[in-house]
Amino acid sequence: MKIYEELQARGLIAQVTDEAEIRELINNGGAKFYIGFDPTADSLHVGHFMALCLMKRLQLAGNKPVVLLGGGTGFIGDPSGRTDMRSMMNAETIQHNCDCFLKQISKFIEFGEDKAIVVNNADWLLDLKYVDLLREVGAYFSVNNMLRARCYEQRMERGLSFFEFNYMFMQSYDFLYLNEKYGCNMQFGGDDQWSNMLAGTELIRKKTGKDAYAMTITLLLNSEGNKMGKTAKGAVWLDPDKTTPFEFYQYWRNIDDADVMKCIRLLTFIPVEQIEEIDHWDACRINEKKELLAYELTAMIHGKEEAEKAKETSRALFSGEGDDSNMPTTKIAETAFIAGKVSLIDLLVIGNLAKSKAEARRLISQGGVTVNSAKVDSIEKVIDRAEVADCLKIRKGKKIHHKFVLEESK
C-alpha cells in the first residue's frame, strides 16, 4: 500500500486542494512540505502529536519535511478555534518555547542533509516593513473572503482584533517565503487551519504562477476535536516533567471506547492490515485495545522502558496485578504536619491534585476524592503522619491516582 492510500485507510486525510497531484507527489516522494508549530507553551502537547506522526510517516516514505517554528507568528497568535485572544508573549519566552519544541520534535524527525530542515519564521517576519507586506501580499486578499473564513468565525460575535486579523497574512507569507527560498510545495495542518492554508496556496498560485498544494488532517477525537491537549486544565504534554509517562499512558488508557480504534489508526505505526484484525476483536477485549494504544504511544514518546513501567503501574491500580512503584508520588515534609496531622485539603494542594484550597474543598464535597479506597465526603478530614509513612494513596475522580510518602530526613 502506497503512503497516500495508507493515509486514507487510516482516516488521516480531511481535505485536499488537488487530490490527483497530491497523491502523485506524496507516493513518489516528491513533496517538500511544511507544518507550523506556534510556540504557545514550553512543551508540545498531544494536540501536536498527530502532526508529528504524519510528518514522520511522510518522511519515511521519502518526502522532505520542513519544520516551521512560529517565532514570528507567535507574537500574534492564531485565532483559529478560539473564543478569546491569546496572551501576548515576550521575545525571550517565545525563543525559549521554540528551543523546547525543537528538542522534542527531534525525537520524531530526522534532520540533516536531504532529510528534514527546521526554520523559524521570526527570521523573515520580524524584519518585514508593513507597507511592503501590504503591497506584496495584501493585494491578493479579499476582505470579504477573509471574514467568511472558518478560522475567524468563532471570534466574529465576540470581536476579532485587527492584530489577530493579520494572522492569515502572516501564515500565507510563510508559505510564499518557503516556496521561493526552499522549494516547499505543500502545506499540512489540522482541519481547523483550512482557511489559512487555502489562502497561502492561492497566494503562491496568483503571485508566482507555481503549483502549491494543501492538505488538512482529520481532527483527533470525536468528543474533543482539535481542543485535545490544549485546555489549561488537565493538558497532556509530551514533556515528562509536565506530564509523567504514567499520566501520559493513563490518558490513552482511559479514552472513550468509541475513540479507541480511531486513535489506533491515526496515531500508531501498527500496519493497517493488523489494525483491521484488531478492529474485529470481540467487544469484551476493549481494555486490551486500550492497553495496546496506550503502550504504543507511550513507547513512542517516552521509550519502551517507561511504557512497560506505566503498563505495570496501571495494571496494579485497576486489576491488582503488577508494580505500582511508578505511580505519581509526592514526598511530604515533616513541616507539613501539625501535631502529627495534615488536612486532606492541604495534601490535595501539595500534590497538585487541586490548584487551591477552594478547589480542594469542592472536590471533596462533591465526592471526588478517595483515600486508600475509602471515599471522603468531609472537608474536615485530616490525615495522620503514620498513614503517610505507610504510603497513602489518593484517587481524584475515577482516573487520577497519586501516592504520598514521607520525605526522607537528611
N, C-alpha and C positions, 0 to 999 in steps of 0.2 A: 504494500500500500504506500503510495507516494504521500509526501508530507501534507499537501493541501487536502487530499482526501482524508488523511488521518485527522486533521484539524476539524473537518466537517463531521467525521464519525464521532469525535469526542464532544461535539456540540460547542466548539470554541468560537466559531465564526458567527457574528451577529449581522454585520452589514459590510458590503464591499462596494467600491466605486465601479470597477471594471473586472468582473469575475474571470473572464477568459484570460485576460492579460495577467492578472494577479496569479492565477493558477499556474500559468506557464513560467512566470518569473520564479515563484517560490519552488516549484517542483524541479527546476533546473539550477537552483542555487544562484539565481540572478538578482535577488532582492538585496538592496542595501537599505535597510530600514532603520527607523529610529523610534524609540519610545522615550517619552519625557517623564522625569521624576522631580516634581517640585519639592524642595526641602522644607516641608512644613513641620517637621519634628526631627529629633536626633536619631531616629530609627525608622526603618521601613516597617510596615505592618502587613497583616495578611491581605489587606486590600491591594497591596503591590505584588503579592505573591504570584497571582495568576499571570501578570505581565512578565515577571521574571521567568516563569515556567515556559511561557510562549516564546520568549526571546531565546531560551536555551534550546527548545525544540527546533526552532528555525536555524539556529547556529549549527546544530548537529546535522542538519540537512544541507549544509553548505552555504547558507545565506549569511550576510555580513551585518551584524548588529552595530548600531550607533547608539550608545547610551548618552542621553542628554540630561545633564543635571541642570535644574532650573535656578541657577544662581542669580539670573536676571529676572525671570518671571516670578520668582519667589518674593520680589519686592512688591508685587501687585497682589498675587493670589488668584487662583482660578475660582470664578463664581459658580462653576457648574455644579448643579445639585445642592447648592447651599441656600439657606434662607437668611443668612446674615453675612456681613463682611468679615473676612479673616483678620486676625490681629496682625498688625504690621511688625515685621522683624527687622532688627538692625543688621548691618553687613557682617558683623562678627558671628552672629547666630546663624545666619544663612550659610556662611562658609563652613562653620563647624558642622552643620547638618549635612551639607554636601559631602564633606570628608567622611562622615559616618555612613552615609548612603553608599559611597563608592566602596568602602571596606566590605560592606555586606553584599553588594552586587558582585564583587569579585569572587565570591564563593560560588556563584552560579555561572558567570560568563567568563570565557577565556579571552583575555586581552592579549594583543600582540600583533605583529606584522601580518597582514592579510587575514586577521581573525575578527577582532572587535576593537572599536575605539570608544573613548569617552571624551565628551566635550561639555563645556559649561557655557550656557547662553549669556552669562554675565560678560563673557569676553567680547561679545558684539553688541548686545542690547544696551549695556550701560554707557557705551560711547556714542550712541545714536543721538543725532540732533532732531528734535521733534518735528520741525518744519520739513527737514529732509525725509523723515519717515512718512509724513503725510503725503509728500509728493511722490515718493517711491511706492508706497503701499496703499495709502488711503483712497486714491482714485479708483482702485479696483474693488472697493467695498460698497455695497448698497446698505444704507442705514435701515431701510425697510426690511430687508432680509435679515439683518443682524437682530432686529427687535423681535423677529419671529423665531429666532434660534432657540433650540431646546436648552442650551446651556444657560440662557438668561430667564427662561420662563418662570422659574420659581421665585425669582427676585423682582419681577416687574410689579407685583402687587405691593410689596413692602418698600420698594425703591431700590434702584440699581445705581450705584455711584458711577460717575464718568471715569473715575480712577479704574474701577473694575471693567468698565465697558471696553477699555483698551486692551484687555487680555487677549481677545481674539486676534487683534492686530499683531500682538507680540508672538503668539503661537504660530500664526501664519508666516510671519517673517522668519521665525526659526526654520521652518521647512524650506522656505526660499533660500535662506543662507546655506543650509546643509546641502541642498540640491546643487547650488552653484559651486560651493567650495569642496564638497566631499563626494558629489555624485549620488547623494541619497535620493532614492526614487520612490520610497514607500514610507508611510507613517502608520503606526499601530497605536491603539489606545482602547480604553473602556468605552462601552456603548454610550455613556453619558457625554463622551467627547466628540460625537459625530459632527455636530455643527462646526466646531472649531477645526476639525480635520478636513471637512469639506472646503472650508474657507481657504486653508493652506493649499490644498490640491488645486483649487480653481485659480488661486493667485499665481502659482507656478505656470499653469497652462496659459493663462491670459498674458502674463508678463514675459515669459520666455518662449512659449510655444512648445515646451518639452512635455513629455508624458510624466505624470505623477499620480500616485495611487494612495488610497486609504482603506484600511480595514479595521473594524472595531470588533472586540471580543465580547462575548456574552457576559452579562452580569453573573456573579458567582452563586449567590444563594437566593432561592425563591423568596424567603422571608425577609431578607435584609438588603438584597441587591448590592449596589456598589457602596453602601454605607458600611459594609462589613469591615471591621477592624479600625474604622475611622472615628468612632464615637469616643468622646472624652472618658466616659465611664466604661471600664472593662475592655479597653483597647487591647488587641492581641498583637504584640510587637515581635519582630524577628530577633531583636537584641535579647540575649538570655538574661541580661541584668534587669530588663524591664518586664519580660515575660519568661519565666523559667521554662526549661524543656518539659517539665511535668505539666505546667499550666498550659503550655502550647499543645501538648499531647491531649490533655483533657478537653481543650476547646473542640478539637476534632472528634474526640471520642463521644462528646455529648451533643453533636449537632442533630437536628431533626431527622427522623427516619427518612422522610421524603427527599432529603438533600444528599443522602449518602452516595448513591450511585452517580449523581451529577458531579459531586466533588471528586470522586474517584476518576471519572472520565476527564474532567477539566484539569486536574492538578497532578495526578500521579503519572509516572512513566511506565506503568504496567501496560503491556501490549494490549491493543484493542481487542484482539481475539480472546485473551484471557479475561478481560473485563466483561465481555459478553457472557462468558461462562459464569462469572461471579454474579452477574445480574439475574441468572436463573437459579441461584441458590434458593433453598426453601426459606420462607419468611421467618422461620424460627432462628435463622442464622444472622439476623440483623446486627447483633452485637459483634459477631465475628467480622462482618463487613466494616463496622465502625473501628474495630481494633486495627484492621488492615490499613484503613485510611489514615488513622492517627499515627501508626508506626511509620508508614511510608513517608509522610510529610515531616514528621519529627526527625527522622533519619536524614532527610534531605537538607533540613535547616541546621540541625544540631549534631548530626553524626549518629551512626548505628549504636554506639555505646550508650549515649544519652537516651536514645529511643528505647533500648532494652530496659534501662532503669525506669523510665517513665511507664512502660508497659507493666513491669513488675509492681510498681507502686500502685498503679491504677487497679490491678487485679487484687492487691492486698486490701484496698479500700472497699471494693464492690463485691468481691466473692470470697474474701477470707483467705485467698491464696497470695503467694508472693511476698516481696520485701517492701515495707513502707518507709525505708530509711531515706528515700529521696523525696518524700513529701515536703512541700514548702514549710520551712521551720523558722521560728523567731526565738532568739535567746533573750530571756528576761533577766535583767539585772536585779541584784538584791535590793537596790534602792527603790525598785518599783513596789515593794511590799511595805505595808504599814501594819505593824503588829502581826506580821506573818500572813497578811491577806492583801489581795488586789481585786479591784472591782472588775467584773466581766466587761463593763463598758470600756475601762482603760485598756484591757487586753485587746479588745477589738481594734482600738485605735493604734496601739503599739504594733500590732501585727498587720496593719494596713488593710484590715477587713472592713473598716469603716473610716471615712475621711475625717469624721468629727464625732464628738460625744453625742451630739444631737442625732446624727445618722445611726450611731450605735444603739441609742435608745429606741429609735424607730424599728430597727432590725429585730431587736429583742421583743418589743411589744407586739410586733406583727407575727411572732412565732418563727422567725427566720434563722434562729441560732440554736445549734445543738452542741452540747458539751459532753464529750465522752458518751455518745449515743443517747443522751437524755435531752429532750427539747426543753429550752428555758423560756419562761414567759414573764419573769420578773426582772425589771430593770435594776433591782436592788441586789441581784445575785453577786456574791463575792467568791473568789477562788482562793483556797488555801495554798500556801507555799508548797506543802507536801504534794498536792495534786500536780503542780507544775514539775516538781522534782521527779515524779513518776511518769512524766511525759503526758501532757494534756493535749487532747485533740478536739478541735472545734470545727464544726461544719457550718458554713454560711449558705443558706438556701439548700439546694439539692446537689450542687456540683462543686462548690469550693471547699476544699479541705485544707487544714492548717494545723501544724504542731507547735506547741510551746514547751520549751525546756529551759532549765536554769542556765544562766551564763556561768561558765567555769570561773572560779575565783583565781586571781592572778597571784 
